[in-house]
Amino acid sequence: MTHSITIKKALPEHLQSIVAIINAGATSVRKGREFDDWEEYRPAFDALRTSPECEIYVALNQTGEVVGTFQIHFLKGIAFKGRPRVELESVHVRPDQRGTGVGRKMMEHAEGLAAEANACMIQLTSNKERDGSHHFYRRLGYDQSHHGYKKLLM
C-alpha cells in the first residue's frame, strides 16, 4: 500500500508524465487516435488549468514522480436545488502503481473537493473494456445507475 502519495494541482512540468500515463491506459477507441508528441496536449492542459470550472491533479510519489492523474469538473445545473455536480474525467494510475492505493487516494481527494464545493454527487464514466476499474469504483461505493452514450466526432 502506498502511503507517501501527495495529491496536488498539476503544473506544466507534469504534462509529459500525465500524457504518458493517460496514453498507457488507452482503450481500443483511443488507440491510434492520440498524438505521439506530448507538447500537442499543452493547449488543452493550459485551458484546464485556467478554467474556473475544472482542475487537473496529479498524484506524486515520495520522489516527485507522477504516478496518477485525474480531472475534476464542477458542473452547474438546476437539479438538486442547483447544487453543482462533480464529474471526474481521465482518472489514471501509472500501470506499475495500480493496486498500491494511489487510485483510492486520488478518489478520496476528489471526494473532498466535491464536498468543499457542496456538490450533490460525483459522476464518472468508465470505458466498458475496463473491468478492473469498474470493480474499483464499486468497491469505493459508486453505483452504476445510468447507461452512458458517446458519439466520436473525430
PyMOL commands that place a pseudoatom at each C-alpha (Angstrom):
pseudoatom trace, name=CA, resn=MET, resi=1, chain=A, elem=C, hetatm=0, pos=[0.000, 0.000, 0.000]
pseudoatom trace, name=CA, resn=THR, resi=2, chain=A, elem=C, hetatm=0, pos=[1.413, 3.386, -0.997]
pseudoatom trace, name=CA, resn=HIS, resi=3, chain=A, elem=C, hetatm=0, pos=[1.218, 5.822, 1.903]
pseudoatom trace, name=CA, resn=SER, resi=4, chain=A, elem=C, hetatm=0, pos=[3.569, 8.587, 0.807]
pseudoatom trace, name=CA, resn=ILE, resi=5, chain=A, elem=C, hetatm=0, pos=[1.492, 9.929, -2.078]
pseudoatom trace, name=CA, resn=THR, resi=6, chain=A, elem=C, hetatm=0, pos=[0.844, 13.648, -2.429]
pseudoatom trace, name=CA, resn=ILE, resi=7, chain=A, elem=C, hetatm=0, pos=[-2.086, 14.951, -4.472]
pseudoatom trace, name=CA, resn=LYS, resi=8, chain=A, elem=C, hetatm=0, pos=[-1.680, 18.434, -5.912]
pseudoatom trace, name=CA, resn=LYS, resi=9, chain=A, elem=C, hetatm=0, pos=[-2.790, 20.569, -8.830]
pseudoatom trace, name=CA, resn=ALA, resi=10, chain=A, elem=C, hetatm=0, pos=[-0.829, 19.717, -11.940]
pseudoatom trace, name=CA, resn=LEU, resi=11, chain=A, elem=C, hetatm=0, pos=[1.935, 22.055, -13.035]
pseudoatom trace, name=CA, resn=PRO, resi=12, chain=A, elem=C, hetatm=0, pos=[3.347, 22.494, -16.554]
pseudoatom trace, name=CA, resn=GLU, resi=13, chain=A, elem=C, hetatm=0, pos=[6.320, 20.284, -15.720]
pseudoatom trace, name=CA, resn=HIS, resi=14, chain=A, elem=C, hetatm=0, pos=[3.911, 17.385, -15.067]
pseudoatom trace, name=CA, resn=LEU, resi=15, chain=A, elem=C, hetatm=0, pos=[2.359, 17.398, -18.541]
pseudoatom trace, name=CA, resn=GLN, resi=16, chain=A, elem=C, hetatm=0, pos=[4.704, 14.921, -20.218]
pseudoatom trace, name=CA, resn=SER, resi=17, chain=A, elem=C, hetatm=0, pos=[4.135, 12.345, -17.466]
pseudoatom trace, name=CA, resn=ILE, resi=18, chain=A, elem=C, hetatm=0, pos=[0.369, 12.941, -17.488]
pseudoatom trace, name=CA, resn=VAL, resi=19, chain=A, elem=C, hetatm=0, pos=[0.201, 12.289, -21.231]
pseudoatom trace, name=CA, resn=ALA, resi=20, chain=A, elem=C, hetatm=0, pos=[2.309, 9.134, -20.874]
pseudoatom trace, name=CA, resn=ILE, resi=21, chain=A, elem=C, hetatm=0, pos=[0.053, 7.770, -18.118]
pseudoatom trace, name=CA, resn=ILE, resi=22, chain=A, elem=C, hetatm=0, pos=[-3.162, 8.569, -19.987]
pseudoatom trace, name=CA, resn=ASN, resi=23, chain=A, elem=C, hetatm=0, pos=[-1.899, 7.074, -23.231]
pseudoatom trace, name=CA, resn=ALA, resi=24, chain=A, elem=C, hetatm=0, pos=[-0.576, 3.948, -21.456]
pseudoatom trace, name=CA, resn=GLY, resi=25, chain=A, elem=C, hetatm=0, pos=[-4.160, 3.232, -20.435]
pseudoatom trace, name=CA, resn=ALA, resi=26, chain=A, elem=C, hetatm=0, pos=[-5.750, 3.959, -23.815]
pseudoatom trace, name=CA, resn=THR, resi=27, chain=A, elem=C, hetatm=0, pos=[-8.656, 1.701, -24.712]
pseudoatom trace, name=CA, resn=SER, resi=28, chain=A, elem=C, hetatm=0, pos=[-9.402, 0.490, -28.222]
pseudoatom trace, name=CA, resn=VAL, resi=29, chain=A, elem=C, hetatm=0, pos=[-11.467, 3.565, -29.117]
pseudoatom trace, name=CA, resn=ARG, resi=30, chain=A, elem=C, hetatm=0, pos=[-8.434, 5.849, -28.469]
pseudoatom trace, name=CA, resn=LYS, resi=31, chain=A, elem=C, hetatm=0, pos=[-5.591, 3.657, -29.727]
pseudoatom trace, name=CA, resn=GLY, resi=32, chain=A, elem=C, hetatm=0, pos=[-4.140, 5.151, -32.868]
pseudoatom trace, name=CA, resn=ARG, resi=33, chain=A, elem=C, hetatm=0, pos=[-6.022, 8.442, -32.383]
pseudoatom trace, name=CA, resn=GLU, resi=34, chain=A, elem=C, hetatm=0, pos=[-3.642, 10.061, -29.904]
pseudoatom trace, name=CA, resn=PHE, resi=35, chain=A, elem=C, hetatm=0, pos=[-0.621, 12.195, -30.661]
pseudoatom trace, name=CA, resn=ASP, resi=36, chain=A, elem=C, hetatm=0, pos=[2.933, 10.993, -30.152]
pseudoatom trace, name=CA, resn=ASP, resi=37, chain=A, elem=C, hetatm=0, pos=[4.171, 14.485, -29.297]
pseudoatom trace, name=CA, resn=TRP, resi=38, chain=A, elem=C, hetatm=0, pos=[3.138, 15.330, -25.732]
pseudoatom trace, name=CA, resn=GLU, resi=39, chain=A, elem=C, hetatm=0, pos=[3.578, 19.059, -26.447]
pseudoatom trace, name=CA, resn=GLU, resi=40, chain=A, elem=C, hetatm=0, pos=[0.479, 18.877, -28.663]
pseudoatom trace, name=CA, resn=TYR, resi=41, chain=A, elem=C, hetatm=0, pos=[-1.520, 18.465, -25.417]
pseudoatom trace, name=CA, resn=ARG, resi=42, chain=A, elem=C, hetatm=0, pos=[-0.318, 21.782, -23.961]
pseudoatom trace, name=CA, resn=PRO, resi=43, chain=A, elem=C, hetatm=0, pos=[-3.234, 23.971, -25.182]
pseudoatom trace, name=CA, resn=ALA, resi=44, chain=A, elem=C, hetatm=0, pos=[-5.778, 21.611, -23.600]
pseudoatom trace, name=CA, resn=PHE, resi=45, chain=A, elem=C, hetatm=0, pos=[-3.708, 21.385, -20.424]
pseudoatom trace, name=CA, resn=ASP, resi=46, chain=A, elem=C, hetatm=0, pos=[-3.414, 25.168, -20.185]
pseudoatom trace, name=CA, resn=ALA, resi=47, chain=A, elem=C, hetatm=0, pos=[-7.169, 25.540, -20.740]
pseudoatom trace, name=CA, resn=LEU, resi=48, chain=A, elem=C, hetatm=0, pos=[-7.897, 23.073, -17.911]
pseudoatom trace, name=CA, resn=ARG, resi=49, chain=A, elem=C, hetatm=0, pos=[-5.536, 24.889, -15.563]
pseudoatom trace, name=CA, resn=THR, resi=50, chain=A, elem=C, hetatm=0, pos=[-7.109, 28.292, -16.205]
pseudoatom trace, name=CA, resn=SER, resi=51, chain=A, elem=C, hetatm=0, pos=[-10.784, 27.294, -16.274]
pseudoatom trace, name=CA, resn=PRO, resi=52, chain=A, elem=C, hetatm=0, pos=[-12.779, 28.180, -13.156]
pseudoatom trace, name=CA, resn=GLU, resi=53, chain=A, elem=C, hetatm=0, pos=[-14.963, 25.065, -13.600]
pseudoatom trace, name=CA, resn=CYS, resi=54, chain=A, elem=C, hetatm=0, pos=[-12.285, 22.398, -13.753]
pseudoatom trace, name=CA, resn=GLU, resi=55, chain=A, elem=C, hetatm=0, pos=[-8.905, 21.382, -12.441]
pseudoatom trace, name=CA, resn=ILE, resi=56, chain=A, elem=C, hetatm=0, pos=[-6.312, 18.743, -13.232]
pseudoatom trace, name=CA, resn=TYR, resi=57, chain=A, elem=C, hetatm=0, pos=[-4.482, 16.956, -10.439]
pseudoatom trace, name=CA, resn=VAL, resi=58, chain=A, elem=C, hetatm=0, pos=[-1.501, 14.647, -10.141]
pseudoatom trace, name=CA, resn=ALA, resi=59, chain=A, elem=C, hetatm=0, pos=[-0.506, 12.051, -7.582]
pseudoatom trace, name=CA, resn=LEU, resi=60, chain=A, elem=C, hetatm=0, pos=[3.188, 12.279, -6.782]
pseudoatom trace, name=CA, resn=ASN, resi=61, chain=A, elem=C, hetatm=0, pos=[5.260, 9.602, -5.078]
pseudoatom trace, name=CA, resn=GLN, resi=62, chain=A, elem=C, hetatm=0, pos=[7.927, 10.336, -2.473]
pseudoatom trace, name=CA, resn=THR, resi=63, chain=A, elem=C, hetatm=0, pos=[10.496, 11.165, -5.180]
pseudoatom trace, name=CA, resn=GLY, resi=64, chain=A, elem=C, hetatm=0, pos=[8.139, 13.551, -7.003]
pseudoatom trace, name=CA, resn=GLU, resi=65, chain=A, elem=C, hetatm=0, pos=[7.293, 11.243, -9.905]
pseudoatom trace, name=CA, resn=VAL, resi=66, chain=A, elem=C, hetatm=0, pos=[3.776, 11.487, -11.335]
pseudoatom trace, name=CA, resn=VAL, resi=67, chain=A, elem=C, hetatm=0, pos=[2.072, 8.161, -10.612]
pseudoatom trace, name=CA, resn=GLY, resi=68, chain=A, elem=C, hetatm=0, pos=[-1.535, 9.172, -11.251]
pseudoatom trace, name=CA, resn=THR, resi=69, chain=A, elem=C, hetatm=0, pos=[-3.783, 11.912, -12.568]
pseudoatom trace, name=CA, resn=PHE, resi=70, chain=A, elem=C, hetatm=0, pos=[-7.411, 12.983, -12.724]
pseudoatom trace, name=CA, resn=GLN, resi=71, chain=A, elem=C, hetatm=0, pos=[-9.503, 15.883, -13.953]
pseudoatom trace, name=CA, resn=ILE, resi=72, chain=A, elem=C, hetatm=0, pos=[-12.368, 17.273, -11.909]
pseudoatom trace, name=CA, resn=HIS, resi=73, chain=A, elem=C, hetatm=0, pos=[-15.165, 19.329, -13.451]
pseudoatom trace, name=CA, resn=PHE, resi=74, chain=A, elem=C, hetatm=0, pos=[-17.741, 21.294, -11.477]
pseudoatom trace, name=CA, resn=LEU, resi=75, chain=A, elem=C, hetatm=0, pos=[-20.994, 21.293, -13.431]
pseudoatom trace, name=CA, resn=LYS, resi=76, chain=A, elem=C, hetatm=0, pos=[-23.774, 23.790, -12.827]
pseudoatom trace, name=CA, resn=GLY, resi=77, chain=A, elem=C, hetatm=0, pos=[-27.375, 22.642, -13.045]
pseudoatom trace, name=CA, resn=ILE, resi=78, chain=A, elem=C, hetatm=0, pos=[-30.954, 23.034, -11.867]
pseudoatom trace, name=CA, resn=ALA, resi=79, chain=A, elem=C, hetatm=0, pos=[-31.492, 19.577, -10.320]
pseudoatom trace, name=CA, resn=PHE, resi=80, chain=A, elem=C, hetatm=0, pos=[-30.834, 19.090, -6.612]
pseudoatom trace, name=CA, resn=LYS, resi=81, chain=A, elem=C, hetatm=0, pos=[-31.789, 22.719, -5.925]
pseudoatom trace, name=CA, resn=GLY, resi=82, chain=A, elem=C, hetatm=0, pos=[-28.964, 23.993, -8.094]
pseudoatom trace, name=CA, resn=ARG, resi=83, chain=A, elem=C, hetatm=0, pos=[-26.146, 22.283, -6.226]
pseudoatom trace, name=CA, resn=PRO, resi=84, chain=A, elem=C, hetatm=0, pos=[-23.227, 21.538, -8.533]
pseudoatom trace, name=CA, resn=ARG, resi=85, chain=A, elem=C, hetatm=0, pos=[-22.339, 18.017, -9.508]
pseudoatom trace, name=CA, resn=VAL, resi=86, chain=A, elem=C, hetatm=0, pos=[-18.782, 16.875, -9.978]
pseudoatom trace, name=CA, resn=GLU, resi=87, chain=A, elem=C, hetatm=0, pos=[-17.635, 14.898, -12.964]
pseudoatom trace, name=CA, resn=LEU, resi=88, chain=A, elem=C, hetatm=0, pos=[-14.350, 13.035, -12.825]
pseudoatom trace, name=CA, resn=GLU, resi=89, chain=A, elem=C, hetatm=0, pos=[-12.533, 12.501, -16.078]
pseudoatom trace, name=CA, resn=SER, resi=90, chain=A, elem=C, hetatm=0, pos=[-9.316, 10.783, -17.123]
pseudoatom trace, name=CA, resn=VAL, resi=91, chain=A, elem=C, hetatm=0, pos=[-8.697, 9.030, -13.819]
pseudoatom trace, name=CA, resn=HIS, resi=92, chain=A, elem=C, hetatm=0, pos=[-5.490, 7.109, -14.495]
pseudoatom trace, name=CA, resn=VAL, resi=93, chain=A, elem=C, hetatm=0, pos=[-2.804, 5.429, -12.417]
pseudoatom trace, name=CA, resn=ARG, resi=94, chain=A, elem=C, hetatm=0, pos=[0.577, 4.537, -13.877]
pseudoatom trace, name=CA, resn=PRO, resi=95, chain=A, elem=C, hetatm=0, pos=[0.430, 0.819, -14.764]
pseudoatom trace, name=CA, resn=ASP, resi=96, chain=A, elem=C, hetatm=0, pos=[3.220, -0.196, -12.352]
pseudoatom trace, name=CA, resn=GLN, resi=97, chain=A, elem=C, hetatm=0, pos=[1.409, 1.582, -9.477]
pseudoatom trace, name=CA, resn=ARG, resi=98, chain=A, elem=C, hetatm=0, pos=[-2.045, 0.034, -9.855]
pseudoatom trace, name=CA, resn=GLY, resi=99, chain=A, elem=C, hetatm=0, pos=[-3.233, -1.803, -6.766]
pseudoatom trace, name=CA, resn=THR, resi=100, chain=A, elem=C, hetatm=0, pos=[-0.999, 0.217, -4.425]
pseudoatom trace, name=CA, resn=GLY, resi=101, chain=A, elem=C, hetatm=0, pos=[-3.583, 2.689, -3.125]
pseudoatom trace, name=CA, resn=VAL, resi=102, chain=A, elem=C, hetatm=0, pos=[-2.799, 5.571, -5.497]
pseudoatom trace, name=CA, resn=GLY, resi=103, chain=A, elem=C, hetatm=0, pos=[-6.239, 5.447, -7.123]
pseudoatom trace, name=CA, resn=ARG, resi=104, chain=A, elem=C, hetatm=0, pos=[-8.004, 5.284, -3.765]
pseudoatom trace, name=CA, resn=LYS, resi=105, chain=A, elem=C, hetatm=0, pos=[-6.052, 8.312, -2.521]
pseudoatom trace, name=CA, resn=MET, resi=106, chain=A, elem=C, hetatm=0, pos=[-6.917, 10.281, -5.676]
pseudoatom trace, name=CA, resn=MET, resi=107, chain=A, elem=C, hetatm=0, pos=[-10.605, 9.395, -5.330]
pseudoatom trace, name=CA, resn=GLU, resi=108, chain=A, elem=C, hetatm=0, pos=[-10.619, 10.413, -1.659]
pseudoatom trace, name=CA, resn=HIS, resi=109, chain=A, elem=C, hetatm=0, pos=[-9.065, 13.742, -2.639]
pseudoatom trace, name=CA, resn=ALA, resi=110, chain=A, elem=C, hetatm=0, pos=[-11.649, 14.277, -5.382]
pseudoatom trace, name=CA, resn=GLU, resi=111, chain=A, elem=C, hetatm=0, pos=[-14.465, 13.458, -2.959]
pseudoatom trace, name=CA, resn=GLY, resi=112, chain=A, elem=C, hetatm=0, pos=[-13.061, 16.043, -0.532]
pseudoatom trace, name=CA, resn=LEU, resi=113, chain=A, elem=C, hetatm=0, pos=[-13.030, 18.678, -3.274]
pseudoatom trace, name=CA, resn=ALA, resi=114, chain=A, elem=C, hetatm=0, pos=[-16.621, 17.796, -4.163]
pseudoatom trace, name=CA, resn=ALA, resi=115, chain=A, elem=C, hetatm=0, pos=[-17.687, 18.124, -0.532]
pseudoatom trace, name=CA, resn=GLU, resi=116, chain=A, elem=C, hetatm=0, pos=[-15.969, 21.541, -0.263]
pseudoatom trace, name=CA, resn=ALA, resi=117, chain=A, elem=C, hetatm=0, pos=[-17.953, 22.662, -3.338]
pseudoatom trace, name=CA, resn=ASN, resi=118, chain=A, elem=C, hetatm=0, pos=[-21.214, 21.418, -1.754]
pseudoatom trace, name=CA, resn=ALA, resi=119, chain=A, elem=C, hetatm=0, pos=[-21.703, 19.110, -4.743]
pseudoatom trace, name=CA, resn=CYS, resi=120, chain=A, elem=C, hetatm=0, pos=[-24.760, 16.873, -4.772]
pseudoatom trace, name=CA, resn=MET, resi=121, chain=A, elem=C, hetatm=0, pos=[-22.913, 13.954, -6.384]
pseudoatom trace, name=CA, resn=ILE, resi=122, chain=A, elem=C, hetatm=0, pos=[-19.830, 12.729, -8.180]
pseudoatom trace, name=CA, resn=GLN, resi=123, chain=A, elem=C, hetatm=0, pos=[-20.291, 11.091, -11.536]
pseudoatom trace, name=CA, resn=LEU, resi=124, chain=A, elem=C, hetatm=0, pos=[-17.874, 9.479, -13.933]
pseudoatom trace, name=CA, resn=THR, resi=125, chain=A, elem=C, hetatm=0, pos=[-17.832, 7.228, -16.925]
pseudoatom trace, name=CA, resn=SER, resi=126, chain=A, elem=C, hetatm=0, pos=[-15.539, 4.283, -17.457]
pseudoatom trace, name=CA, resn=ASN, resi=127, chain=A, elem=C, hetatm=0, pos=[-14.956, 2.523, -20.743]
pseudoatom trace, name=CA, resn=LYS, resi=128, chain=A, elem=C, hetatm=0, pos=[-16.762, -0.820, -20.798]
pseudoatom trace, name=CA, resn=GLU, resi=129, chain=A, elem=C, hetatm=0, pos=[-13.398, -2.512, -21.528]
pseudoatom trace, name=CA, resn=ARG, resi=130, chain=A, elem=C, hetatm=0, pos=[-12.097, -1.533, -18.054]
pseudoatom trace, name=CA, resn=ASP, resi=131, chain=A, elem=C, hetatm=0, pos=[-13.397, -4.349, -15.846]
pseudoatom trace, name=CA, resn=GLY, resi=132, chain=A, elem=C, hetatm=0, pos=[-10.732, -3.689, -13.201]
pseudoatom trace, name=CA, resn=SER, resi=133, chain=A, elem=C, hetatm=0, pos=[-11.752, -0.035, -12.977]
pseudoatom trace, name=CA, resn=HIS, resi=134, chain=A, elem=C, hetatm=0, pos=[-15.421, -0.972, -12.640]
pseudoatom trace, name=CA, resn=HIS, resi=135, chain=A, elem=C, hetatm=0, pos=[-14.636, -3.249, -9.708]
pseudoatom trace, name=CA, resn=PHE, resi=136, chain=A, elem=C, hetatm=0, pos=[-12.527, -0.467, -8.139]
pseudoatom trace, name=CA, resn=TYR, resi=137, chain=A, elem=C, hetatm=0, pos=[-15.318, 2.118, -8.387]
pseudoatom trace, name=CA, resn=ARG, resi=138, chain=A, elem=C, hetatm=0, pos=[-17.918, -0.285, -6.987]
pseudoatom trace, name=CA, resn=ARG, resi=139, chain=A, elem=C, hetatm=0, pos=[-15.629, -1.037, -4.020]
pseudoatom trace, name=CA, resn=LEU, resi=140, chain=A, elem=C, hetatm=0, pos=[-15.497, 2.719, -3.342]
pseudoatom trace, name=CA, resn=GLY, resi=141, chain=A, elem=C, hetatm=0, pos=[-19.292, 2.924, -3.238]
pseudoatom trace, name=CA, resn=TYR, resi=142, chain=A, elem=C, hetatm=0, pos=[-20.040, 4.142, -6.753]
pseudoatom trace, name=CA, resn=ASP, resi=143, chain=A, elem=C, hetatm=0, pos=[-23.293, 2.820, -8.176]
pseudoatom trace, name=CA, resn=GLN, resi=144, chain=A, elem=C, hetatm=0, pos=[-23.694, 2.040, -11.860]
pseudoatom trace, name=CA, resn=SER, resi=145, chain=A, elem=C, hetatm=0, pos=[-27.015, 3.859, -12.039]
pseudoatom trace, name=CA, resn=HIS, resi=146, chain=A, elem=C, hetatm=0, pos=[-27.109, 5.048, -15.655]
pseudoatom trace, name=CA, resn=HIS, resi=147, chain=A, elem=C, hetatm=0, pos=[-26.264, 3.961, -19.162]
pseudoatom trace, name=CA, resn=GLY, resi=148, chain=A, elem=C, hetatm=0, pos=[-23.841, 6.274, -20.912]
pseudoatom trace, name=CA, resn=TYR, resi=149, chain=A, elem=C, hetatm=0, pos=[-23.614, 7.085, -24.594]
pseudoatom trace, name=CA, resn=LYS, resi=150, chain=A, elem=C, hetatm=0, pos=[-20.860, 8.673, -26.623]
pseudoatom trace, name=CA, resn=LYS, resi=151, chain=A, elem=C, hetatm=0, pos=[-20.511, 9.683, -30.232]
pseudoatom trace, name=CA, resn=LEU, resi=152, chain=A, elem=C, hetatm=0, pos=[-16.983, 10.279, -31.535]
pseudoatom trace, name=CA, resn=LEU, resi=153, chain=A, elem=C, hetatm=0, pos=[-16.682, 13.382, -33.683]
pseudoatom trace, name=CA, resn=MET, resi=154, chain=A, elem=C, hetatm=0, pos=[-13.183, 12.732, -34.982]
for i in range(1, 154): cmd.bond("trace and resi %d" % i, "trace and resi %d" % (i + 1))
show_as sticks, trace
zoom trace
